[in-house]
């Protein structure tokens, strides 16, 4: 069964510290993996997707097929990174996305 | 480009009633997906419409239905409302189907009393 797990509901780090938001998935096939972010009072928006291999706002995510993980990382957290982060996967047919339950990141000044 | 719009933004209904939610996608986008967001379950996929056809459906009862019009606008209907249907309903549009980036609307907050 398709499933996305984000084990941490809440995560707090100090400004300038490294941050890692964990995401594990189960999917029978080759999924597309995404990270979406929701800043306070804003809409859910795409942060990055694994096939583009981009670094957005300093965040990167590596797909580890062996560990079925897609952890989100940033070397130096900034206050403006405080937000809700959702990991999501999609099969290659259609736009049926499976979202994790989200991790609320707080960056302490 | 204008973003995804959803109407109404807030709704209060009572058990047993039915409700229709509307979503206008970004101009040129042909895929519209619907999600239910609750504190306990997070974001759960309801269905996707592409070119007026339902492409995918999540694991929700038949009380949840939708449709898409020729201008890509979509409506979602919930019949015989239950208390557990109280949630934020999000609509997302994308240009194509098939793992394409989704652009979300602000959501419709439905409260069932």
Interface residues (C-beta under 8 A of the other chain):
Chain A: X32 X34 X43 X44 X45 X46 X49 X86 X88 X90 X91 X92 X93 X94 X95 X96 X97 X98 X99 X100 X101 X102
Chain B: X3 X4 X31 X33 X35 X41 X42 X43 X44 X45 X48 X50 X55 X56 X58 X90 X92 X94 X97 X98 X99 X100 X101 X102 X103 X104 X105 X106
